[in-house]
Amino acid sequence: MHPCSKTDAFCDCTWLRTMAESPDHPIEFDAETHEFRFVYPAAHGKGSLVIRHCPWCGGKTPESLRHSRFMRISEGERQRLLRLFKGLKCLEDMLSAFGPPDEDRAQGLIAETPEKGGHPSEIQAYRLLVYHGLSDTATVKVQVYPNDRVGFMLSGKPIPKSDE
């Protein structure tokens, strides 16, 4: 059961499927991940939100297969990569240690803070450096914050499709 679920009963109406099959509705079904999504226009083209429960009957949507699309980063590989980053605190350190990234996205990480306590919402864009060659199983993403400080993220690489 997904942590956000309030029920373990699956949707048994056909509302989501019907909406996903209609070109007039912003709901689509991704057969690869086995997920229904609400699709909306966004600055980069289109955005989407995964639908976890049917808005009509309240039942759970099918189990996602998203986890099966990415490699698992072992604890040993995680620790190895974290040791590589030890002491790297700024952009200059990062580039000296690993060289130019495979991808350099000027606005690669967008963080939005909602309106709260009389303060308006804020949207911040951070430079994101992506390294594909530092690990066989992990993609390394480096967020570049103000004053060229850096933070690291690890994500599992996509599992190659059998027809590739």
FENKA-V439683 format. One record per residue. SS is DSSP state (H for helix, E for strand, C for the rest). Layout:
BEGIN
ss=SS
ss=SS
END
This chain:
BEGIN
ss=C
ss=C
ss=C
ss=C
ss=C
ss=C
ss=C
ss=C
ss=C
ss=E
ss=C
ss=C
ss=C
ss=C
ss=H
ss=H
ss=H
ss=H
ss=H
ss=H
ss=H
ss=C
ss=C
ss=C
ss=C
ss=C
ss=E
ss=E
ss=E
ss=E
ss=C
ss=C
ss=C
ss=C
ss=E
ss=E
ss=E
ss=E
ss=E
ss=E
ss=E
ss=E
ss=C
ss=C
ss=E
ss=E
ss=E
ss=E
ss=E
ss=E
ss=E
ss=C
ss=E
ss=C
ss=C
ss=C
ss=C
ss=C
ss=C
ss=E
ss=C
ss=C
ss=C
ss=C
ss=C
ss=H
ss=H
ss=H
ss=H
ss=E
ss=C
ss=C
ss=C
ss=C
ss=H
ss=H
ss=H
ss=H
ss=H
ss=H
ss=H
ss=H
ss=H
ss=H
ss=H
ss=C
ss=C
ss=C
ss=C
ss=E
ss=H
ss=H
ss=H
ss=H
ss=H
ss=H
ss=H
ss=H
ss=C
ss=C
ss=C
ss=C
ss=E
ss=E
ss=E
ss=E
ss=E
ss=E
ss=E
ss=E
ss=E
ss=E
ss=E
ss=C
ss=C
ss=E
ss=C
ss=C
ss=E
ss=C
ss=C
ss=E
ss=E
ss=E
ss=E
ss=E
ss=E
ss=E
ss=E
ss=E
ss=E
ss=C
ss=C
ss=C
ss=C
ss=C
ss=C
ss=E
ss=E
ss=E
ss=E
ss=E
ss=E
ss=E
ss=C
ss=H
ss=H
ss=H
ss=E
ss=E
ss=E
ss=E
ss=E
ss=E
ss=E
ss=E
ss=C
ss=E
ss=C
ss=C
ss=C
ss=C
ss=C
ss=C
END
